[in-house]
């Protein structure tokens, strides 16, 4: 049986992690969409000058969505390896993972509305009253 090379070195740990991140971004359209949305949200956060606590909420929300996208991709690849044929349980595993990413994305939109609407409305009201 072939043994895996020693994967415990820091260099290998980071190399494998970067390889996974690059794979995710190259192969998963939704991951790229999440990155664009994250940059847009951070730009808007900078524009409205979010306070530190709200930045923490924004960054954690973005990170959760991105992590779930990565987990979804990993589980899909594992299911494809374990069950190359179409199988109802394989479909269920993939569908549930995709649903969790969708729930996280919808939650991120809601968090964005809660964070950005009040300062945006205040800016619009201030501009309208001039």
N, C-alpha and C positions, 0 to 999 in steps of 0.2 A: 504494500500500500504506500502511495506517495505521501510524504509528510509535507505540511506547509512550512515555508520558511519562518524563522523566528519573527513574529509580528509584534513583539513587545517593545521594540526600540521606539524612541520618540520620533525619530525620522520616519520610520515605517508607519507609525500611527498617523502622523500628519499627511504623509503621502497617500495612504489609503483613504483618509477622510477627504482630501482634496479631489482624489479620483472620483469618489462618490458624488461630491458636490458638482463637479464638472459633468459627470454622467447625467445627473438630475437636470441640470440646466440645458444640456445639449439635447436631451431626448424627451423632456416633458414640457410641452407647450404651457400647461397650466402653471408650472413652476416659474417659467419666464413671465407669465402674466402676473403672478404674485409678486415677483421682484419689481416689476414696473409699478404696480399698485403700491408697494411698500415705499418706493422712492417718491411717488406722488404724495402719499400720506405724510412722509417725513418733510417734504417740501411745504406742504400745507401747514404742518405743525410748526415749522420755522416761521412761516408767514404770519400765523396768528399768535406766535410767541407762547406756545404751550408752556405751562409751568412744569417743573421737574416731575411731579407725581404723575401728571398726565402723559409726559414723555415716557415714563416707565410703563404705564398702561399700554400706550401705543406700541412700544418696542416689544413688550411681552406678547401682545396680540398678534403682531406681525410674525414674531418668532414661532408662536404656536401653529399658525397656519402653515408656515414653511416647513416646520418639523413634521406636521401631519402629512404634507405633500410628499416628503421624503419617505416616511413610513409607508404610505400608500404605495409608492413606487417599489419599495423593497418587498412588500408583501405580494404585490402583483407579480414581480419577477420570481419570487419563491413559489407562488401558486402555479405559474406557468411551467416552472421546472418540475414541480411535483406532479402536476396533472396536465400534460400536454394536450390531452383530449378534453373536449368540452364535458364538464361535469357540473351538476347542479350545486354541489358544495363549493367547488372552485368559484363558480359565478357568485354565490352568496358571499364568500370571503372578499372578493373584489368589489362587489356592490356595497357591502357594509363599509369597507375602507373608503371608497369614493364618497359615500354619504357623510362620513365623519369629516372629511375635508370640506365638503359642501356646507355642513353645519358650522364649521369653524370659519369659513369664508363669510357666510351670512352674519355670524356673530361679529366678525371683524368690521363688516359694513355698519352694523348697529353701533359698535364701539366708536367707529369713526364719526358717525352722526352725533353721538352723545358728546364727543370731544370737540368736534369742529363747528357744529351748528351754533351753539351759544356765542363764541367769539366772532363767527362770521356774521351772525345777525346783529351783534353789537356794532361791528364795523359798518354794515349797511345802514343801520339806523343813524349812526354818527354822521355818515356821509350824506344821508338824506336830510338831516336837520341843519346842515350848513347853508 
